């Protein structure tokens, strides 16, 4: 992956950290420790999903409005958990901003959708710190889980980074689209939108 895609890496923290498992997090949720908070478990770390600021919320609405034009509503999920690859799923339960299910009907009354049941996952980012995680840790989680297509909408740099063709735990194609470039889902190449129309 080109260094031009990634923002500067946050300074390394030399302090040792406690990694949480999903069962530990589930127990804390049962005890009400996180009542009123949104947290996401990524590689054993609990990430505070702070409230959306207006640009973030706006971009999610624009993406949803575009996607619902050619996917039925039952196939779109907003900020809901997805299952990653066995082995990764003990330590991670990502909640992407948007995801498109391959099929509306599944066993989703009793479990979250798996990565290989998703056509598209989108993260919308406003800060370099979370963007760095999206373009490294989360990208690799989604690739190993066989998510068909992974987008990162970078609001700060006004660009869309598209990852496609997951093979052997990594994406084989990466494209960086400027705000004047057209974008389309791999499953619906005829449905295009100019990146700037997704940006606040």
PLY file of the C-alpha trace (Angstrom):
ply
format ascii 1.0
element vertex 200
property float x
property float y
property float z
element edge 199
property int vertex1
property int vertex2
end_header
0.00 0.00 0.00
1.33 3.41 -0.95
2.47 5.68 1.86
0.42 8.47 0.24
-2.78 6.72 1.33
-1.97 6.71 5.02
-1.86 9.68 7.38
1.05 9.89 9.78
0.90 7.07 12.30
-0.08 8.12 15.82
2.83 8.14 18.28
3.47 4.71 19.72
2.39 4.29 23.30
4.95 2.33 25.30
2.48 1.50 28.10
1.16 -2.04 28.19
-2.55 -2.31 27.58
-5.20 -4.81 28.59
-6.75 -6.54 25.58
-10.41 -7.40 25.93
-12.18 -10.42 24.47
-15.72 -10.30 23.16
-16.97 -12.39 26.07
-15.44 -9.89 28.53
-17.04 -6.98 26.69
-20.39 -8.80 26.54
-20.23 -9.28 30.31
-19.46 -5.60 30.88
-22.40 -4.68 28.65
-24.67 -6.96 30.68
-23.53 -5.17 33.84
-24.42 -1.80 32.30
-20.86 -0.48 32.41
-21.22 1.16 29.00
-24.81 2.36 29.28
-25.29 5.40 27.09
-21.98 4.86 25.27
-21.10 3.39 21.88
-17.93 1.31 21.85
-16.40 -0.86 19.15
-14.04 -3.75 19.87
-11.10 -3.79 17.45
-8.13 -6.10 18.00
-8.84 -6.29 21.73
-9.12 -2.52 22.21
-12.36 -0.75 23.03
-12.73 2.22 20.72
-15.00 5.02 21.88
-17.45 5.68 19.05
-18.11 9.26 20.01
-21.25 10.99 18.83
-21.30 11.87 15.17
-20.42 15.42 14.27
-22.54 17.05 11.52
-20.14 16.30 8.59
-19.96 12.62 9.58
-23.74 12.30 9.91
-24.26 14.18 6.63
-21.93 11.85 4.70
-23.68 8.75 6.08
-27.07 10.15 5.01
-25.75 10.91 1.51
-24.29 7.41 1.16
-27.52 5.81 2.37
-29.64 7.92 0.01
-27.48 6.88 -2.94
-27.28 3.18 -2.05
-31.02 2.84 -1.42
-31.54 3.87 -5.03
-30.38 0.42 -6.18
-30.34 -1.78 -3.04
-33.50 -2.57 -1.11
-33.64 -1.06 2.36
-33.49 -4.46 4.05
-29.98 -5.00 2.68
-28.55 -1.81 4.20
-27.38 -1.60 7.78
-26.07 1.47 9.56
-23.57 1.29 12.42
-24.36 -2.32 13.28
-21.93 -5.14 14.12
-20.48 -7.51 11.53
-18.70 -10.78 12.18
-15.07 -11.13 11.12
-13.03 -14.25 10.46
-12.87 -16.96 13.14
-9.76 -16.26 15.15
-10.21 -12.51 14.68
-13.73 -12.59 16.09
-12.57 -13.35 19.62
-10.94 -9.90 19.70
-12.94 -7.81 17.24
-16.54 -6.85 16.53
-16.47 -3.91 14.11
-19.48 -1.65 13.57
-19.00 0.00 10.17
-20.87 3.17 9.35
-22.65 1.42 6.49
-22.79 -2.13 5.18
-24.62 -3.74 2.27
-25.80 -7.33 2.69
-25.61 -9.70 -0.25
-29.12 -10.90 0.71
-31.76 -9.33 2.92
-32.87 -12.65 4.37
-30.50 -14.71 6.44
-30.07 -16.00 9.95
-29.74 -12.44 11.22
-32.35 -12.87 13.94
-29.78 -14.94 15.83
-26.40 -13.67 14.60
-24.64 -10.75 12.94
-23.81 -10.92 9.22
-20.43 -12.44 8.35
-17.91 -10.63 6.21
-18.45 -12.98 3.27
-22.16 -12.06 3.36
-21.40 -8.38 2.73
-21.03 -6.75 -0.66
-19.75 -3.46 0.69
-18.56 -1.95 3.96
-18.05 1.82 4.34
-16.30 3.80 7.06
-16.62 7.59 7.14
-13.73 9.35 8.85
-13.12 12.92 9.93
-9.83 12.54 11.86
-6.38 11.18 10.99
-6.18 9.02 14.10
-9.26 6.95 13.24
-8.43 7.08 9.52
-5.09 5.39 10.18
-6.86 2.52 11.95
-9.39 2.22 9.10
-6.61 1.96 6.53
-4.60 -0.63 8.45
-6.24 -2.69 11.21
-9.83 -2.53 10.00
-8.86 -2.94 6.36
-7.02 -6.15 7.22
-9.89 -7.43 9.40
-12.35 -6.94 6.55
-10.02 -8.49 3.97
-9.47 -11.59 6.13
-13.26 -11.80 6.61
-13.71 -11.73 2.79
-15.75 -8.51 2.69
-16.07 -8.02 -1.06
-15.47 -4.28 -1.11
-14.32 -1.81 1.55
-14.56 1.96 1.23
-13.08 4.66 3.44
-14.56 8.11 2.86
-11.88 10.52 4.07
-13.70 13.78 4.80
-10.56 15.70 5.77
-8.70 15.02 2.51
-11.92 14.91 0.46
-11.24 11.56 -1.17
-12.61 8.02 -1.31
-10.30 5.04 -0.88
-11.71 1.86 -2.43
-10.43 -1.64 -1.64
-11.54 -4.64 -3.72
-10.75 -8.29 -4.44
-9.96 -9.82 -1.05
-7.62 -12.75 -1.52
-5.55 -14.60 1.09
-6.29 -12.01 3.76
-5.57 -8.83 1.83
-7.16 -6.60 -0.79
-5.56 -6.96 -4.21
-6.96 -3.69 -5.59
-6.82 -0.22 -4.05
-7.93 2.98 -5.74
-7.80 6.54 -4.43
-10.60 8.66 -5.89
-10.45 12.45 -5.78
-13.58 14.47 -5.16
-14.11 15.00 -8.91
-13.89 11.25 -9.71
-16.90 8.97 -10.22
-17.39 6.04 -7.83
-19.45 2.89 -8.15
-19.93 -0.39 -6.30
-18.28 -3.38 -7.90
-21.64 -5.18 -7.88
-23.39 -2.27 -9.69
-20.78 -0.57 -11.89
-23.49 1.20 -13.87
-24.62 3.14 -10.77
-22.12 5.98 -10.37
-21.81 9.00 -8.13
-19.17 11.72 -8.10
-17.22 11.59 -4.84
-17.93 15.27 -4.07
-21.65 14.41 -3.93
-20.94 12.23 -0.89
-18.95 14.94 0.89
-20.26 17.68 3.19
0 1
1 2
2 3
3 4
4 5
5 6
6 7
7 8
8 9
9 10
10 11
11 12
12 13
13 14
14 15
15 16
16 17
17 18
18 19
19 20
20 21
21 22
22 23
23 24
24 25
25 26
26 27
27 28
28 29
29 30
30 31
31 32
32 33
33 34
34 35
35 36
36 37
37 38
38 39
39 40
40 41
41 42
42 43
43 44
44 45
45 46
46 47
47 48
48 49
49 50
50 51
51 52
52 53
53 54
54 55
55 56
56 57
57 58
58 59
59 60
60 61
61 62
62 63
63 64
64 65
65 66
66 67
67 68
68 69
69 70
70 71
71 72
72 73
73 74
74 75
75 76
76 77
77 78
78 79
79 80
80 81
81 82
82 83
83 84
84 85
85 86
86 87
87 88
88 89
89 90
90 91
91 92
92 93
93 94
94 95
95 96
96 97
97 98
98 99
99 100
100 101
101 102
102 103
103 104
104 105
105 106
106 107
107 108
108 109
109 110
110 111
111 112
112 113
113 114
114 115
115 116
116 117
117 118
118 119
119 120
120 121
121 122
122 123
123 124
124 125
125 126
126 127
127 128
128 129
129 130
130 131
131 132
132 133
133 134
134 135
135 136
136 137
137 138
138 139
139 140
140 141
141 142
142 143
143 144
144 145
145 146
146 147
147 148
148 149
149 150
150 151
151 152
152 153
153 154
154 155
155 156
156 157
157 158
158 159
159 160
160 161
161 162
162 163
163 164
164 165
165 166
166 167
167 168
168 169
169 170
170 171
171 172
172 173
173 174
174 175
175 176
176 177
177 178
178 179
179 180
180 181
181 182
182 183
183 184
184 185
185 186
186 187
187 188
188 189
189 190
190 191
191 192
192 193
193 194
194 195
195 196
196 197
197 198
198 199
